[in-house]
Each structure stands twice: as structure tokens, then as C-alpha cells.
Amino acid sequence: MIALSRLSNFFVKYFVPKEEAGLRRYNVLRFKMIGLFGLVALVPLCLMALINFHIYKSSLDKEQRLSMLSLVNKTKYSFELYLNERLSAVSFIAATHSFEELSDTQSIRKIFHTAKQEFEGLVDLGLINSEGKQVAYAGPYKLLGNDYSEHDWFNETRVRGTYISSVFLGYRKLPHIAIAVESVTAGGEPWVLRATIATEPFSKLISFMNLAPGVDAFLLNRNRVLQTESRLFGSVLSPVPFQLPHAEYRGGNALLSTDKGDFSATYVNFMQPEFVLMAVRPAAQATGAWFSLRTDLLGVLIGGAILITIVAFGLTNILIRQLIFADECRENILKEIEHTQKLSSIGRLAAGVAHEINNPLAVIKEKSGLMMDILARSPATEVTGVLERQINGITSSVERCSAITHRLLGFARKVEAKNEWLSVNEIVSEVLEFLEKEITKRSISINMMLEESLSEIESDKGQLQQVFLNIVSNSLEAVDEGGVIYVESKTVENGVKIIIGDDGCGMSENTMSRIFEPFFTTKRNAGNGLGLAISYGIIRKLGGDISVISHVGTGSVFTVTLPFSAESKA
């Protein structure tokens, strides 16, 4: 609760405009609302963009690493298959042929040529006795009689039984790999069958990886010596200028730092021989993909910010216009309240005056009646006849004034809404009598077409008087001097219909569509635009309906439909 209270105080302090004069208040509010919209919309957008960038960067980096690791692993399996096939072939020859058979030059050459046709990369085949001396040889080099007793591969073979060496030069001074298998004679004397493999097939296997431009793949041993040519780090048997990552059989990824720059490396280790297959690319190239993604995200962020700003401006302008309209309506309502209070005061004053006038009118009426009684008892003369006519005129005028004051008191009296059975024709007639002076003064013709047998309805008399007075008053405003107003009443299904028309100036379609809106008026210096709006509300509350048909220059027709009883409002 405390946090909400502080947030509310912060909002009121910085975003609710203080009392400013004129347009400055709305301009201040506009910019504060735009700032608030921007704060609410742009901050989450920026946070989402930042989070998405890191998520996508991590996902893309992981995808690239896994893809490259999968490719390197597949190539590793190809290398292992290639070497194991040749190791199996040498083991098979050693197992199926005796030392004596292989010692025969013709026999070993025949075996070599057969194997060479089946296994690509096979360079030669040699038989070495227990002392390390090559006693038989088949191949392109003159290596018969060479002593290998001090060579690492020979000693490793004697220990392990089988051995695949790293690339070395040897007596031939050319890069090659030795595959050796130990066996024993019938007398238990050990001997070694050795085959050498060229390194060109290794380069061919690497070329099958179809690497992207800028990516270099190569094979090296645990001593950091290249077993194949590297585009970045040199030829075969050249040392690489970086330390090898931790020897993990499954391989992994590492960042290598060299004098040529930083490289992102994906590597995998061999169990036997101890080779490492590695694919490297410049670190800048490795991050290029997510740099492109960053640019796209930045573009989306900027586009979203621009769109949010446009929407914020649009919504703010709409809200400001609504606020200006609401303020204008409030000012109009305040003016109308003030005007209504003045009218109320005038009404109370008029009611008081009418009440005070009624007293002397009653006295005048009584005195004139007394005079008529006196004249009736007096002898009839020419003078008494004149006096009777004058007294009758006084009585008629008094009755007329009394009717006017009573009608004025009836309109001014504030009474609660009360439904009663009444005649609509009588109400319309009373309203026209109330406006009789203005009608006569302007020579306006009133055509009455009231249905004589019109049914009574259950409704509120005072409110109906107000409605018909408003409609007829508008008709009087619309017609010129000598114009025509007609009033018609008739019975319809479930109620009565009252039609009030005129031959006045009429209304346009735009005016007609807004005629029942509060404060809408076509009178520039008079009227408040509430008469018809109030009338519409009264008729709807009484369960009826009110409509208008009008054309410019031909006049207007108002139709009021009322139900027979209050129960039929629904």
C-alpha cells in the first residue's frame, strides 16, 4: 500500500498539470502524456530487445558450435574408419601369412599389390625381424636392410602389439604414417609387419567437409605438430603457435590466441592414434552472424520506437481534444446552470407577481359582480345598458388575466412527476393558448387537426406541456411572419401520435442528425441547445418516441408517439 501511495503521489506530482492558463495547460499535459507513454512502452520494448538479443546470441552461438562440432566429429569418424581399415588389413596379412612366406620377395610384393588395389593411400609394405632390421620390402623406395630398432614406432609396436604412428619423415624424407602389427614365428620369435600410408588422403578427407570460406581444418598430434597442411598455420610437420585445449575425447570449443589474432576453434580428440582434428575460424567471423542479428534487432527496436512515438502522439492528441471538448462542455454546463438559476429566480418572481395580481383581480371581479347586481335592481335606462356592457368587458378581461396567471403558476410550480389519465388534445390546446400572443402578433396560422375521439393516455401532464411547448416554440422560431404551423393528433396501435409541422426554413441532414444532442443549437445569439434534448429524454422516459423529418426550405415535422398507459412503456 505504501508503494502504491508513493507511486500515486509521484504520478500526481509530475504528470497531472498544474493550473495553467489557456493552451499552455494543454501543451504541458500533451508533452507529459507523451513522455509517460514513451516511458511505459519504450522501456519494456528496450528490455525485451536486450533480452532477445542475448537469447538469440546464445542460441546462435550454440547452434554454430554444435553444427561445427557435429561436422568435425563426422570427419573424425571418417579418419578413424580409414586408419582402422588399413590396420585391419595389415593385421589380417600378418595373421594369415607366416614370417617365411612374407620373407620371400615375390610373395610380399604380390600381397602388397593386392592390398594396394583395395586400400587407397598404401605406399609400401615391409617385414622387420626382432632385431629391427627390414628383411623383406615391397614398394617404390630402397629400404631393404634398414634398421628401425631405434625408431619410436618400432618400440611402441613391440609394447602394444599394434601401432599407428604420427606423421614423420623417416629414411625416405617424405611425410607418411606407419601402421605396424607384431606377430611371432612358430618358434616364438617376434616380428613386425609394417605398412606406410601417404598423407594426401588425409587432406582429401578434410576437403570433404565443405567448409565455409574463412574456416580452416587440419589434423595435428598432441605435440602440436600438423599432420595435414593448414591454410593458416603452415605445412605438414609445422608446429602450431597455440596450446592445445584440454584433451577431452568428445571434443569441444575453445578460443585460441595467436600472433595472427584470436580464433574460435572446434576440436575433437582421437583415442588411437593421439590425433586432434580441429576447425578454426577468426573470432570476428564467428561473431559476424549475431552482429547481423544485432543490426536487425536494432532496426526493429528503432522502428518500434518510431511507431510507438507516432501512436503516442496520435492518442495524446485525441485525448487532448477530448479533454478540451469536455472542458468546453463543463464551461457550457456551468453557464447553463447560471442561466437556469437566473430563470428560476425570474420564474419564482413571476409566480409571486402572478399570485399578487390574483388578489386584486379577485377584488375587481367581486366589485364588478356587485355593480351588476346593483344595476339589475335599478330601472333600465340607456345609461344602465352602457354600464352593463362596460362591466361585462371588465369581467371578461379579469377572467382572461386570471386564466393567464393561473397558467403561469401552473408552469412555474415545481411538482413531482405524476402519472394521470389525461387528454393530449387539451394539453396541446393549453400550450397554443399560452403562445397565443406571439402567434397573433406574427400573423401565424395554426391549423388544428385534432381527433375528437382521441383516447386518453396515462402520463405526466407537466412534462408533456414542457415537450409540446419546446416543439411549438422551435416551430415559431423557424417560420417567417405569416407562416403556417399545423398540429395533428390521432390514435395509433398501442397509443396516440401527435404531429407538429411547419413551413419554415427546415434543416440540413447534418443538423437533423444532431438535433437531439445536448448544447447543439443553430441559434447564434440565443438558445442553449437543451430544449429538444430535454424533450427527447422526457418522451423516452415516458415510454414514447420522438422523431423529425426536415428538408431545407420546406419545413420540419416532429412526430411524438405516446403509449396509452404507463404499464406499456416496455
C-alpha positions in Angstrom: 0.0 0.0 0.0 2.8 2.4 0.8 4.4 1.7 -2.5 1.2 2.3 -4.4 0.7 5.6 -2.4 4.2 6.8 -3.3 3.6 5.8 -7.0 0.3 7.8 -7.0 2.0 10.8 -5.4 4.8 10.6 -8.0 2.3 10.5 -10.8 0.2 13.4 -9.5 3.4 15.5 -8.9 5.0 15.0 -12.3 2.1 14.1 -14.7 -1.0 16.0 -13.5 -0.8 19.5 -14.9 -1.0 22.4 -12.5 -3.4 25.2 -13.2 -2.1 26.9 -16.3 -3.8 29.4 -18.5 -5.2 28.7 -21.9 -3.4 26.4 -24.4 -0.3 26.3 -22.3 -2.0 23.9 -19.9 -2.9 21.5 -22.7 0.5 21.7 -24.3 2.2 20.9 -20.9 -0.2 18.0 -20.4 0.4 16.8 -24.0 4.1 16.5 -23.6 3.9 14.9 -20.2 1.5 12.3 -21.5 3.8 11.6 -24.5 6.6 11.2 -22.0 4.5 8.8 -19.9 3.5 6.8 -23.0 7.1 6.6 -24.0 8.3 5.5 -20.6 5.6 2.8 -20.3 6.1 1.5 -23.8 9.7 2.0 -24.7 11.3 0.8 -21.5 9.7 -2.7 -21.8 10.5 -2.7 -25.5 14.2 -2.0 -24.9 14.3 -4.6 -22.1 12.7 -7.2 -24.4 15.1 -6.3 -27.3 18.1 -6.6 -24.9 16.9 -10.0 -23.5 16.0 -11.3 -27.0 19.4 -10.2 -28.3 21.2 -12.1 -25.6 18.9 -15.2 -26.0 19.4 -15.2 -29.8 23.1 -14.6 -29.5 23.4 -17.5 -27.1 21.2 -19.7 -29.3 23.0 -18.8 -32.5 26.4 -19.3 -30.9 25.3 -22.7 -29.5 23.9 -23.7 -32.9 27.1 -22.7 -34.7 29.2 -24.6 -32.2 27.1 -27.7 -32.2 26.9 -27.7 -36.0 30.7 -27.3 -36.4 31.3 -29.9 -33.6 29.0 -32.4 -35.4 30.9 -31.8 -38.7 34.2 -32.3 -37.0 33.0 -35.5 -35.3 31.8 -36.9 -38.6 35.2 -36.2 -40.2 36.9 -37.8 -37.2 34.9 -41.0 -37.7 36.0 -40.9 -41.4 39.6 -40.7 -40.3 39.2 -43.5 -37.8 37.5 -45.7 -40.4 40.2 -45.0 -42.9 43.0 -45.9 -40.4 41.2 -48.9 -38.8 40.5 -50.4 -42.2 44.2 -50.3 -43.1 45.2 -51.5 -39.6 42.8 -54.4 -40.0 44.3 -55.2 -43.4 47.8 -55.3 -42.1 46.7 -57.4 -39.1 44.9 -59.8 -41.5 48.1 -60.2 -43.6 50.2 -60.8 -40.5 47.7 -63.4 -39.2 47.3 -65.3 -42.5 50.9 -65.4 -43.6 54.0 -66.7 -41.9 57.3 -65.0 -41.4 58.8 -67.3 -44.0 56.1 -66.5 -46.6 56.5 -62.8 -46.1 60.3 -63.1 -46.2 60.0 -64.1 -49.9 60.3 -61.0 -52.1 57.9 -62.2 -54.7 55.4 -63.3 -52.2 55.4 -59.9 -50.2 55.2 -58.0 -53.5 52.2 -59.9 -54.6 50.5 -59.4 -51.3 51.4 -55.6 -51.4 50.0 -55.1 -54.9 46.8 -56.9 -54.0 46.3 -54.7 -50.9 47.2 -51.5 -52.7 44.4 -52.1 -55.2 41.9 -52.4 -52.3 43.2 -49.7 -49.9 43.9 -46.2 -51.2 47.0 -44.5 -49.9 49.0 -47.6 -49.2 52.7 -46.7 -50.1 54.7 -49.8 -49.2 54.8 -53.0 -47.1 57.8 -54.2 -45.1 58.8 -57.1 -42.8 61.0 -56.3 -39.8 62.6 -59.0 -37.7 63.0 -59.0 -33.9 66.2 -57.0 -34.2 64.6 -54.2 -36.1 66.1 -55.0 -39.4 63.8 -54.9 -42.5 64.3 -58.3 -44.1 61.7 -58.0 -46.9 60.2 -55.0 -48.6 57.7 -54.2 -51.4 57.4 -50.6 -52.5 58.9 -47.8 -54.5 61.8 -47.0 -52.2 65.1 -48.7 -51.5 64.5 -49.5 -47.8 65.5 -53.2 -47.7 68.0 -53.8 -44.9 67.2 -50.6 -43.0 67.5 -50.7 -39.2 64.4 -49.5 -37.3 65.4 -50.7 -33.9 65.8 -47.1 -32.6 62.6 -45.8 -34.1 59.7 -44.9 -31.8 57.1 -46.6 -33.9 59.0 -50.0 -33.7 59.4 -49.9 -30.0 55.8 -48.9 -29.5 54.6 -51.8 -31.7 56.7 -54.2 -29.6 55.0 -52.9 -26.5 51.4 -52.5 -27.7 51.2 -55.2 -30.4 49.7 -52.7 -32.9 50.6 -49.1 -33.6 49.6 -46.2 -35.8 52.3 -43.5 -35.8 52.1 -39.8 -36.2 53.3 -38.3 -39.5 57.1 -38.4 -39.8 59.8 -38.3 -42.5 61.9 -41.4 -41.8 64.5 -42.6 -44.2 62.5 -41.5 -47.3 62.4 -37.9 -46.1 58.7 -37.7 -47.1 55.7 -37.3 -44.7 54.0 -40.6 -44.1 52.3 -42.7 -41.3 53.4 -46.1 -40.2 50.9 -48.8 -39.4 52.6 -51.8 -37.7 51.4 -55.1 -36.3 53.5 -57.5 -34.3 53.4 -61.3 -34.7 55.5 -64.3 -33.8 57.1 -67.2 -35.7 56.4 -70.9 -34.9 59.4 -70.8 -32.7 58.2 -67.8 -30.7 60.4 -65.3 -32.4 58.7 -61.9 -32.7 58.5 -60.0 -36.0 56.7 -56.8 -37.2 54.7 -56.2 -40.4 54.7 -52.5 -41.3 52.7 -50.6 -43.9 53.1 -46.9 -44.6 50.3 -44.5 -45.6 50.7 -41.3 -47.5 49.1 -38.1 -46.1 47.4 -37.0 -49.2 44.2 -39.0 -48.4 44.0 -37.1 -45.1 43.9 -33.8 -47.0 41.2 -35.3 -49.2 39.1 -36.3 -46.2 39.3 -32.7 -44.9 38.3 -31.3 -48.2 35.1 -33.4 -48.0 34.0 -31.2 -45.0 32.9 -28.4 -47.4 33.9 -25.7 -45.0 32.6 -22.2 -45.3 35.0 -19.5 -46.6 37.5 -18.4 -43.9 37.3 -21.7 -42.0 40.4 -23.8 -41.8 40.5 -27.5 -40.7 43.6 -29.6 -40.1 44.9 -32.6 -38.2 47.6 -32.4 -35.6 49.1 -34.6 -32.9 49.3 -34.0 -29.2 52.8 -32.4 -29.7 51.1 -29.6 -31.6 52.6 -30.8 -34.9 50.5 -30.5 -38.0 49.6 -33.8 -39.7 48.0 -32.2 -42.6 48.6 -28.8 -44.3 46.9 -25.8 -42.8 46.0 -22.7 -44.7 46.5 -20.5 -41.6 49.4 -22.2 -39.7 51.6 -23.8 -42.4 52.6 -27.1 -44.0 52.8 -30.7 -42.7 55.0 -31.2 -39.6 55.0 -27.5 -38.8 54.2 -26.7 -35.1 51.1 -24.6 -34.4 51.5 -21.3 -32.4 49.0 -22.1 -29.7 48.5 -24.5 -26.8 46.1 -27.4 -27.3 42.9 -27.4 -25.3 42.3 -29.9 -22.6 42.3 -33.4 -24.0 38.6 -34.4 -24.0 37.5 -37.3 -26.1 34.2 -35.8 -27.0 35.9 -32.5 -28.1 34.6 -29.0 -27.6 35.1 -25.4 -28.4 37.9 -23.0 -27.4 39.2 -19.5 -28.1 42.8 -19.6 -29.4 45.1 -16.6 -29.1 47.9 -16.3 -31.6 50.1 -13.7 -33.1 47.8 -13.8 -36.1 44.8 -12.9 -33.9 42.1 -14.7 -32.0 40.4 -17.8 -33.4 37.3 -19.7 -32.5 38.2 -23.4 -32.6 36.2 -26.6 -32.6 38.2 -29.7 -31.9 37.8 -33.4 -31.3 40.4 -35.9 -30.0 41.3 -39.4 -31.3 41.9 -42.2 -28.9 44.4 -44.0 -31.2 46.4 -42.6 -32.6 46.6 -39.5 -30.5 45.5 -37.0 -33.1 43.4 -33.9 -32.7 41.1 -32.8 -35.6 40.5 -29.0 -35.4 38.5 -26.5 -37.3 39.2 -22.8 -36.7 38.0 -19.5 -38.0 38.7 -15.9 -37.0 36.7 -14.8 -33.9 35.3 -11.8 -35.8 33.9 -14.2 -38.4 32.3 -16.4 -35.7 30.5 -13.3 -34.3 29.5 -11.9 -37.6 26.2 -13.7 -37.7 25.0 -12.4 -34.4 26.3 -8.9 -35.4 24.0 -9.1 -38.3 21.2 -10.2 -35.9 22.1 -7.3 -33.7 21.6 -4.9 -36.6 18.2 -6.5 -37.4 17.1 -6.2 -33.7 18.3 -2.6 -33.6 16.3 -1.9 -36.7 13.2 -3.5 -35.2 13.8 -1.5 -31.9 14.1 1.8 -33.8 11.1 1.0 -35.9 9.1 0.1 -32.9 10.2 3.2 -31.1 9.1 5.4 -34.1 5.8 3.6 -34.3 5.2 3.9 -30.5 6.1 7.6 -30.8 3.6 8.1 -33.6 0.9 6.2 -31.8 1.6 8.2 -28.6 1.3 11.5 -30.5 -1.9 10.3 -32.1 -3.5 9.0 -28.9 -2.4 12.0 -26.9 -3.8 14.4 -29.5 -7.1 12.5 -29.4 -7.2 12.6 -25.6 -6.3 16.3 -25.5 -9.1 17.1 -28.0 -11.5 15.1 -25.8 -10.3 17.0 -22.8 -10.7 20.3 -24.5 -14.2 19.3 -25.6 -15.0 18.1 -22.0 -13.7 21.4 -20.6 -15.8 23.4 -23.0 -18.9 21.3 -22.1 -18.2 21.9 -18.5 -18.0 25.6 -19.1 -21.2 25.5 -21.1 -22.9 23.5 -18.3 -21.7 26.0 -15.7 -23.0 28.8 -17.8 -26.3 27.0 -18.3 -26.6 26.3 -14.6 -26.1 30.0 -14.0 -28.7 30.8 -16.7 -31.1 28.3 -15.2 -30.7 29.8 -11.8 -31.5 33.2 -13.2 -34.5 31.7 -15.0 -35.5 30.0 -11.8 -35.3 33.3 -9.9 -37.3 35.0 -12.6 -39.8 32.2 -12.5 -40.2 32.5 -8.8 -40.5 36.3 -9.1 -43.1 35.8 -11.9 -45.0 33.3 -9.8 -45.0 35.8 -6.9 -46.2 38.6 -9.1 -48.9 36.4 -10.6 -50.0 35.4 -7.1 -50.1 39.1 -6.0 -52.1 40.0 -9.2 -54.7 37.4 -8.5 -55.7 39.1 -5.3 -56.7 42.5 -6.8 -58.2 40.6 -9.8 -60.5 38.8 -7.4 -61.5 42.1 -5.8 -62.2 43.7 -9.2 -64.2 40.6 -10.2 -66.2 40.8 -7.0 -66.8 44.6 -7.3 -67.9 44.2 -10.9 -70.3 41.5 -9.8 -71.7 43.8 -7.1 -72.1 46.6 -9.6 -74.0 44.2 -11.9 -76.3 43.3 -9.0 -77.0 47.0 -8.3 -77.7 47.7 -11.9 -80.0 44.8 -12.1 -82.1 46.3 -9.3 -82.1 49.8 -10.9 -84.6 50.9 -13.5 -83.4 50.2 -17.0 -82.2 53.2 -18.8 -79.8 53.9 -21.7 -77.0 54.6 -19.2 -77.5 51.3 -17.4 -77.2 49.4 -20.7 -73.9 51.1 -21.4 -72.7 50.4 -17.8 -73.7 46.7 -18.1 -71.6 46.3 -21.4 -68.6 48.0 -19.7 -68.9 45.9 -16.6 -69.1 42.7 -18.8 -65.9 43.8 -20.6 -64.2 44.3 -17.2 -65.4 40.8 -16.1 -64.2 39.2 -19.3 -60.7 40.9 -19.0 -60.4 39.9 -15.4 -61.3 36.3 -16.3 -58.7 36.3 -19.1 -56.0 37.7 -16.8 -56.9 35.2 -14.1 -56.6 32.3 -16.6 -53.1 33.6 -17.7 -51.9 34.0 -14.1 -53.2 30.5 -13.2 -51.5 29.0 -16.3 -48.3 30.8 -15.4 -48.5 29.5 -11.8 -49.1 26.0 -13.2 -45.9 26.2 -15.4 -43.8 27.7 -12.7 -45.0 25.3 -9.9 -42.4 22.6 -9.2 -44.3 19.3 -8.8 -43.2 15.7 -8.6 -43.7 13.6 -11.7 -47.2 12.1 -11.5 -49.0 9.9 -14.0 -52.6 10.5 -14.5 -55.2 9.9 -17.2 -55.3 13.0 -19.4 -56.3 14.3 -22.9 -53.4 15.1 -25.2 -55.7 17.4 -27.2 -56.3 19.6 -24.1 -52.6 19.8 -23.3 -51.8 20.9 -26.9 -54.6 23.5 -26.8 -53.3 24.9 -23.5 -49.8 25.3 -24.9 -51.1 27.1 -28.0 -53.2 29.4 -25.8 -50.1 30.2 -23.8 -48.3 31.2 -27.0 -51.4 33.0 -28.5 -50.0 36.5 -28.2 -46.8 35.8 -30.2 -48.8 33.7 -32.8 -51.3 36.6 -33.3 -48.6 39.3 -33.4 -46.7 37.5 -36.2 -49.9 36.6 -38.1 -49.0 32.9 -38.0 -51.8 30.4 -39.0 -52.4 27.4 -36.7 -54.1 24.5 -38.4 -55.6 22.2 -35.8 -56.4 18.6 -36.9 -57.1 17.0 -33.6 -59.0 13.7 -33.5 -62.2 14.4 -31.5 -62.5 10.8 -30.2 -58.8 10.7 -29.2 -58.3 8.2 -26.4 -56.9 9.5 -23.1 -53.5 8.3 -22.0 -51.8 7.8 -18.7 -48.8 10.1 -18.5 -47.4 13.2 -16.8 -49.1 16.4 -17.7 -46.4 18.9 -16.7 -43.7 17.0 -18.7 -45.9 16.8 -21.8 -46.6 20.5 -21.5 -42.9 21.2 -21.5 -42.3 18.9 -24.5 -45.0 20.4 -26.7 -44.0 24.0 -25.6 -40.4 23.3 -26.7 -41.5 21.9 -30.1 -44.0 24.6 -30.9 -41.5 27.3 -29.8 -39.0 25.9 -32.2 -41.6 25.9 -35.0 -42.3 29.6 -34.2 -38.6 30.3 -34.5 -38.4 28.5 -37.8 -41.4 30.1 -39.6 -41.5 33.6 -41.1 -44.2 36.2 -40.4 -47.5 34.8 -41.9 -46.2 31.3 -41.8 -48.2 28.1 -41.0 -48.0 25.7 -38.2 -50.2 22.6 -38.1 -50.9 20.2 -35.2 -52.5 16.8 -35.8 -53.4 14.1 -33.3 -54.6 10.6 -34.0 -54.9 7.2 -32.4 -52.5 4.5 -33.4 -51.8 1.0 -32.3 -50.9 0.9 -28.6 -51.0 4.7 -28.2 -51.5 8.2 -29.7 -49.5 10.2 -32.2 -49.1 13.9 -32.2 -47.6 15.6 -35.3 -46.4 19.2 -35.2 -45.2 20.6 -38.5 -44.3 24.0 -40.0 -43.4 25.6 -43.4 -40.3 27.2 -42.0 -36.6 27.2 -43.1 -36.1 23.4 -42.5 -32.9 21.7 -41.5 -30.0 20.0 -43.3 -29.2 16.3 -42.9 -26.2 17.2 -40.6 -28.3 19.4 -38.4 -31.1 16.9 -38.3 -28.7 14.1 -37.2 -27.6 16.3 -34.2 -30.9 18.0 -33.3 -31.4 16.0 -30.1 -27.8 16.4 -28.9 -27.3 18.5 -25.7 -26.0 22.0 -26.3 -26.4 21.8 -30.1 -28.2 24.9 -31.4 -28.4 26.7 -34.7 -29.3 30.0 -32.9 -26.1 32.1 -32.8 -27.0 34.5 -30.1 -29.9 32.8 -28.4 -30.8 29.4 -27.2 -28.8 26.9 -25.2 -29.3 23.7 -27.2 -31.1 21.9 -24.4 -34.8 22.2 -25.3 -35.1 19.4 -27.7 -32.5 17.3 -25.9 -34.6 17.5 -22.7 -37.8 16.8 -24.7 -36.2 13.7 -26.2 -35.2 12.5 -22.7 -38.7 13.1 -21.4 -40.5 11.3 -24.2 -38.2 8.3 -23.9 -38.7 8.2 -20.1 -42.5 8.3 -20.6 -42.1 5.2 -22.9 -42.7 7.0 -26.2 -40.7 8.0 -29.2 -39.9 11.3 -31.0 -38.6 11.8 -34.5 -38.1 14.5 -37.0 -38.3 14.8 -40.8 -37.0 18.0 -42.4 -35.7 19.4 -45.7 -34.0 22.8 -46.2 -36.6 25.3 -47.4 -39.7 23.1 -47.0 -40.1 23.0 -43.2 -39.9 20.4 -40.4 -42.2 17.8 -39.0 -41.9 16.5 -35.4 -43.7 13.2 -34.6 -44.3 12.3 -30.9 -45.7 8.8 -30.1 -47.0 8.1 -26.6 -48.3 4.8 -25.1 -51.8 4.5 -23.7 -50.7 3.6 -20.2 -47.6 3.7 -18.0 -47.5 -0.1 -18.0 -47.0 -0.3 -21.8 -43.7 1.6 -21.7 -41.7 -1.5 -22.1 
